Amino acid sequence: MLASPLQLIDSFLLNYTIGDVLLLGFVGGLVAILPQRSLRMLGLHTIALGALLVITPASAMEPNSASVLASAFQYKLFGLVLLVLAPVLYAVGRR
């Protein structure tokens, strides 16, 4: 019996956490921003992702078998690093 596409996507995503999805979105956004060579846009993108990683509940980021990072604390720490780095990128960027 054929599985519906939604069931296939669901079975694939069960191995990942919201932190992994946010990191994938960050990399995808980074790839989209780099050709424009805008440090200000990169700074805004980094601030948004860092804030999302910090405010996401730790229970939603508990690692699964295929998680990128080993603990929810590492996702939170990565978010804090991005929040510290992002204003520097924004300030250095030209108009």
C-alpha positions as CSV (number, residue, x, y, z in Angstrom):
1,M,0.0,0.0,0.0
2,L,1.3,3.4,-0.9
3,A,1.9,5.9,1.9
4,S,0.7,9.5,1.3
5,P,3.4,12.2,0.8
6,L,2.4,13.7,4.2
7,Q,3.2,10.5,6.0
8,L,6.6,10.2,4.3
9,I,7.5,13.8,5.3
10,D,6.3,13.1,8.9
11,S,8.3,9.9,9.2
12,F,11.4,11.8,7.9
13,L,10.9,14.8,10.3
14,L,10.4,12.6,13.4
15,N,14.2,12.1,13.5
16,Y,14.8,15.9,13.9
17,T,14.0,18.6,16.4
18,I,12.8,22.2,15.9
19,G,16.4,23.3,16.5
20,D,17.6,21.2,13.5
21,V,14.9,22.8,11.4
22,L,15.9,26.3,12.5
23,L,19.6,25.6,11.8
24,L,18.6,24.3,8.3
25,G,16.6,27.5,7.8
26,F,19.6,29.5,8.8
27,V,21.9,27.8,6.3
28,G,19.3,28.2,3.6
29,G,18.9,31.9,4.4
30,L,22.6,32.3,4.5
31,V,22.9,30.8,1.0
32,A,20.2,33.2,-0.2
33,I,21.8,36.2,1.4
34,L,25.5,35.7,0.4
35,P,25.1,36.5,-3.3
36,Q,23.7,39.9,-2.3
37,R,26.8,40.7,-0.2
38,S,24.8,42.5,2.4
39,L,26.2,42.3,5.9
40,R,23.2,44.3,7.3
41,M,20.8,41.7,5.9
42,L,23.0,38.9,7.2
43,G,23.0,40.6,10.6
44,L,19.2,40.8,10.7
45,H,18.9,37.2,9.6
46,T,21.3,36.1,12.3
47,I,19.5,38.2,15.0
48,A,16.2,36.6,14.0
49,L,17.5,33.0,14.2
50,G,19.4,33.6,17.4
51,A,16.3,35.0,19.1
52,L,14.3,32.0,17.8
53,L,16.8,29.5,19.2
54,V,16.9,31.3,22.6
55,I,13.1,31.6,23.0
56,T,12.2,28.1,21.8
57,P,11.5,25.9,24.8
58,A,14.2,23.4,25.6
59,S,11.8,20.5,25.6
60,A,11.2,21.1,21.9
61,M,14.9,20.8,21.2
62,E,15.7,17.6,23.0
63,P,18.0,15.7,20.6
64,N,16.8,12.7,18.7
65,S,18.8,10.0,16.8
66,A,19.7,12.3,13.9
67,S,20.0,15.7,15.7
68,V,22.8,18.0,14.7
69,L,23.7,19.1,18.3
70,A,23.9,16.8,21.3
71,S,21.7,18.8,23.8
72,A,19.2,21.5,24.1
73,F,21.7,23.6,26.0
74,Q,24.0,23.6,22.9
75,Y,21.1,25.0,20.7
76,K,20.5,27.7,23.3
77,L,24.3,28.5,23.5
78,F,24.4,28.7,19.7
79,G,21.5,31.1,19.7
80,L,23.3,33.3,22.3
81,V,26.5,33.3,20.2
82,L,24.4,34.4,17.2
83,L,22.8,37.1,19.2
84,V,26.2,38.5,20.2
85,L,27.7,38.2,16.7
86,A,24.7,39.6,14.8
87,P,24.9,43.3,16.0
88,V,28.5,43.4,15.0
89,L,27.6,42.2,11.4
90,Y,24.8,44.8,11.2
91,A,27.1,47.6,12.5
92,V,29.9,46.8,10.1
93,G,27.7,46.5,7.1
94,R,27.4,49.5,4.8
95,R,24.2,51.0,3.6
